């Protein structure tokens, strides 16, 4: 495995209903660089610095992954897990009024 690859990808939404898997530090870095400058904040800055450090081999890829995931969570970019969607749909179909 390449040193910048994540053990597990971070699933984010890149548009309404369009998930993408961020599988490496370079993928995360690209997403962060493309983030609009007008809405960048401290979590963006920390995640970007972590990705830069990981690409230089100064920190582990998993450290950068954690900070990128925190950035994605803060900005509501994390894609819902498929299992969570299926479970909520199953629960939603259990209407006590429908037999």
N, C-alpha and C positions, 0 to 999 in steps of 0.2 A: 504494500500500500504506500502511495506517495505520502511524504511527511505533512502535506497541507490538507490531506483528506480527513473529513470528519468520520468518526466511528458510526454515527447515525446522522442522516441529513436533518436539516431544519426545514420544515414545510411552511412556506409563506404564501400569501395571496399576492399575486402581482397584478391583479385586476379583479373586478367583481366575479367571484366564482372560479377564478383561474389560479389554481395552486401551482407552485414550482418548488422543486426540492433544491435547497442550497447544500451541496455536497462537500464543498471545500472552502478553505480560507479565501482562495482566489474568487470563488463565486460570491461569497459574502462581501468581499472587498468591492467587487463590481457593483453589487446592489447598493452598497453604502456610497460609493462615488456618484452613482446616478440619482441618489436621493436629492430632492430639490433643496438648494442652498437656503431658501427662505424659511424652511421648516426644520432645519438641522438644530439639534439641541445637544445637551451634554451626553446623553446616552449614545447618540450618533458619534460624537467625537471620541468617546471611550472605545466604542466598538471599532471604529475606523483605525484608531491607534493600535488596538490589539491585533487587528488583521495585518496591519503593516509590520508590527513586531513579529508576528507569526511567520509572515512571508520571508522575513530576514533570518528566521531561525532563532530569534531571541526568546520566544515563549512557545508553549505547546499549542498545537492547532485546537485542541479541546478547550483551552482557555479562551481563545478567540471565538470558538463556537458558542460558549456560554454567554459571552458578552454580546455577540450578534443576536442570539436568541432573546436576551433581555431587551435589546433594542427593538426587535420585532414584536415582542409581547407588549411593550409600552405603547407602540404605535398601532396596535391591533392588526398586525400583519400575519400572525400565526394562523395557519390553516387549521381548521378543526380536523381532528383525527377521524379517519373513516369509521372506526369502531364506535366513536362517540356519536356520529351522525346516525349510524344504523340503530344504535340503542335508543336514541331519542325518537326516531321514526317508529320503532317498535312500540315504545311507550305511548307515543301519540296515537297509535292505532287501537289502543285499549280504551276506547270510549265506553264508560259504563252504561250509556244509554243505547248503544248499538249491540244487537245480539246476533 
